[in-house]
Amino acid sequence: MKNGIIKGGGNSRYLKSVPDFLAQYPDYDSFAQAMASGTLPIDLNGVNPQGWTQLGTPLDAANLLSDPTAGSMGLSEEESTPDVAFSHLNAGKLSKNGDALNHHMGDTQAAQVRNIELTTEDMKDQVGQETEKPDGTIIFVYE
């Protein structure tokens, strides 16, 4: 993901309002009063690329937690939020009901595994590494 960097020239976004804006706010005083009271109707109507040094990666559901990734973790559509996914990872619940977890090793290799073991014992020299047992169990060593 890339962070967005606004140039700071005041033109990073477009604004849009109601079609009869000029009729509702015919002079500066009515415009300023609506703005001050928080009733001025506007929408942020997109990004103006000329107002940005670097456009960031859009924050949307597909970028935060895609449906295929959530499904591979055993999460339903209703519970597939990043927070729930992180809590499942933290609790070691990478897959519900013993379903296979699609575990990705690097960018190119993927293996279907049935179990994941998290361990801190007897493997201190391998912290941060993962190995696969003949039965398909992945062992991940953490501190």
C-alpha positions in Angstrom: 0.0 0.0 0.0 1.1 3.5 -0.6 0.3 6.5 1.6 -1.2 9.5 -0.1 0.7 12.8 0.0 -1.3 16.0 -0.4 0.6 18.9 -2.0 -1.2 21.3 0.4 -2.3 23.7 -2.3 -6.0 23.5 -1.4 -7.1 21.5 -4.4 -6.7 17.8 -3.5 -10.5 17.1 -3.6 -13.5 18.2 -5.5 -16.7 19.4 -3.7 -20.2 19.0 -5.0 -23.5 20.3 -3.6 -27.2 20.4 -4.3 -28.4 21.5 -7.7 -30.2 24.6 -6.3 -27.2 25.7 -4.2 -27.3 29.3 -5.5 -31.0 29.6 -4.8 -30.5 28.3 -1.2 -27.5 30.5 -0.6 -27.9 33.6 -2.8 -25.4 35.7 -0.8 -22.2 35.2 1.2 -24.0 35.7 4.6 -26.5 32.8 4.0 -23.6 30.7 2.7 -21.4 31.5 5.8 -24.3 31.0 8.2 -25.0 27.5 6.8 -21.3 26.6 6.9 -20.9 27.9 10.5 -24.0 25.9 11.7 -22.9 22.7 9.9 -25.8 22.6 7.6 -24.1 23.4 4.3 -24.7 20.4 2.0 -21.6 19.2 0.3 -20.1 15.9 -0.8 -16.4 15.1 -1.3 -16.8 14.4 -5.0 -13.6 12.6 -5.8 -9.9 13.2 -5.7 -8.2 15.8 -7.9 -4.9 14.1 -8.9 -3.3 17.5 -9.6 -3.5 18.3 -5.8 -1.5 15.3 -4.8 2.3 14.6 -4.9 1.4 10.9 -4.6 -2.0 9.3 -4.7 -2.4 6.6 -2.0 -3.8 3.2 -2.3 -7.6 3.5 -1.9 -8.9 2.2 1.4 -11.7 -0.2 0.5 -12.8 -3.7 1.5 -10.8 -5.4 -1.2 -7.6 -3.7 -0.1 -8.1 -4.2 3.7 -9.4 -7.8 3.7 -10.6 -9.4 0.5 -13.4 -11.9 0.4 -11.1 -14.8 -0.7 -8.6 -14.1 2.1 -11.4 -13.9 4.7 -12.9 -17.1 3.3 -9.5 -18.9 3.5 -9.5 -18.0 7.2 -12.9 -19.5 7.8 -14.6 -16.1 8.2 -18.2 -15.5 7.1 -19.0 -12.4 5.1 -20.6 -10.8 8.3 -17.5 -11.3 10.4 -14.9 -10.5 7.7 -13.4 -7.3 9.1 -9.7 -6.7 9.6 -10.2 -6.6 13.4 -11.9 -10.0 13.5 -9.3 -11.5 11.2 -6.4 -10.2 13.4 -8.1 -11.5 16.5 -8.5 -14.9 14.9 -4.8 -14.9 13.9 -3.8 -13.8 17.4 -5.8 -16.6 18.9 -4.5 -19.2 16.5 -8.0 -19.7 14.9 -6.7 -19.6 11.3 -9.4 -22.0 10.2 -12.7 -23.1 11.7 -13.9 -26.7 12.1 -10.6 -28.1 10.8 -11.2 -26.9 7.3 -8.1 -26.6 5.2 -6.4 -23.3 5.3 -4.9 -22.0 2.1 -1.5 -21.1 3.5 0.8 -19.0 1.3 4.6 -19.4 1.5 6.3 -16.5 -0.2 4.8 -15.1 -3.3 4.9 -18.2 -5.5 4.2 -21.4 -3.5 0.9 -22.3 -1.9 0.0 -25.5 0.0 -3.2 -26.8 1.5 -2.6 -27.6 5.1 -4.8 -29.0 7.8 -3.1 -27.7 11.0 -0.9 -25.0 12.2 1.3 -25.3 15.3 2.6 -22.3 17.0 5.6 -23.0 19.3 8.2 -21.2 21.4 9.9 -24.3 22.8 13.0 -26.2 21.6 13.4 -24.1 18.4 14.6 -20.8 19.6 17.2 -20.6 16.8 14.4 -20.7 14.3 12.2 -17.8 15.5 10.2 -16.3 12.6 10.6 -19.4 10.4 8.1 -21.9 9.4 8.5 -25.6 8.4 6.1 -28.2 7.2 5.7 -31.7 8.7 5.0 -34.7 6.4 1.3 -34.6 7.4 1.0 -31.1 6.1 1.1 -29.3 9.5 2.9 -26.0 9.4 5.0 -25.2 12.4 5.6 -21.5 13.0 8.1 -20.5 15.6 7.6 -17.2 17.5 9.1 -15.5 20.5 
